[in-house]
Amino acid sequence: MKLRNIIAAVALCFVAGTAFAQDEKPEYEFLPHPFLDVQGGAQYTLGEAKFKDLISPNVQLGFGYQITPWFAPRFQVNGWQSKGGWSAWKENGIDYAPKTYKFNYIAPGIDFIFDLTNAIGGFNPKRVVSVALFVGGGANIAWKNDEANNIATSLIGQPTYSGYQMEYLWDGTKVRAFGRGGVEVGFRVSDAVAIMLEGNANILSDRYNSKKAGNADWYFNALAGVRINLGKSYKIKEKPAPEPAPAPAPVVEKPKPAPAPVVQKVEPYRCDIFFKINKHVAAPEELAKLDALKAYMDKNAKSKVSIVGYADKGTGSAAYNQKISSQRAAYIKDLLINKYGIDASRISEDYKGDTVQPFAENDANRVTICIAE
């Protein structure tokens, strides 16, 4: 694959990752996990015949472990069939040899995969397209080279035979080391499944295809299949809830010496209920604050409470924040009526979205403020 094509693919990954961004803007934490690759496709073995005559079937099974967002080792087994070919040898107008012959192989090995998209653009498990490079190697185990041996045997004794020989002709089972490199492009289907396209190039000794060429032998695989994540690959980071605002200190009325009756002023009571991001149902420890508000309103029978919901300006759109702030206010009002038995006529409800930020800290503005007086 040319360099400009790789750059274009990486750019597409970033576009896809940006398009996924939601109002909530969650933060993801990578989790190491194993994965399984199942792929099939075709192989082209470099030779002297026509391109189409040197195509053969190919399959690959891999098992890897994603250690970091950008690095994973993978044990893979590739194989099925390779082909050999040469320009047809003729003498006196007679064609003594076919152009191709095939033999079987299986090639276990290990790859080291480097995810360019996560390395450059940051970890995002919701990204639609990803691009990775890999290098590796292993052992190629080849057998059933009968066609090449039969061709070489059939030429001996021909009246016009001029000594054509396969100088590296082999029989039985042969094991040779190979090295390889390639590129893979993944298309996310779900958290567990991705469609994978892979191209790889494999280099072996000159003795692989039975002919002496004075240079290494090559075959190239084009594969398509699926990658299945075996376990969770990420989790959403939970942001800590802000510290609740301290309750107002109780007011101690000093006795007045005047004999005239004194009307005691009742101070307003404020109760702040904080919420987690994208939530309109508060945690139990937050809801426990309503007990004190209930006690205040029972003690002060003529008191009324105003409820105002808010959303933080740092996340979400204006429309989304209006909606969730109204849900937060309505949720607290419903609890006061149906759980604490406070008459609805003593409750007023409002919401501000992110147009008003009562606290300097962004996350503290995911709040419903109740003021009773």
Secondary structure, DSSP 8 states (H G I E B T S, - for coil): --HHHHHHHHHHHHHHHHHH--TT---EEE--EEEEEEEEEEEEE--SS-GGGGEEEEEEEEEEEE-BTTEEEEEEEEEEEEEEE----EETTEE-S-SEEEEEEEEEEEEEEEEHHHHHH---TT-SEEEEEEEEEEEEEEE--HHHHHHHHHHTT-TT------TT---S-EEEEEEEEEEEEEEE-SSSEEEEEEEEEEEE-TTTTS---SS-EEEEEEEEEEEEESS--EEE----------------------SS--------EEEEEE--TT-SS--HHHHTTHHHHHHHHHHSTT--EEEEE---TTSS-HHHHHHHHHHHHHHHHHHHHHTT---GGGEEEEE-TTS---SSSGGGGSEEEEEE-
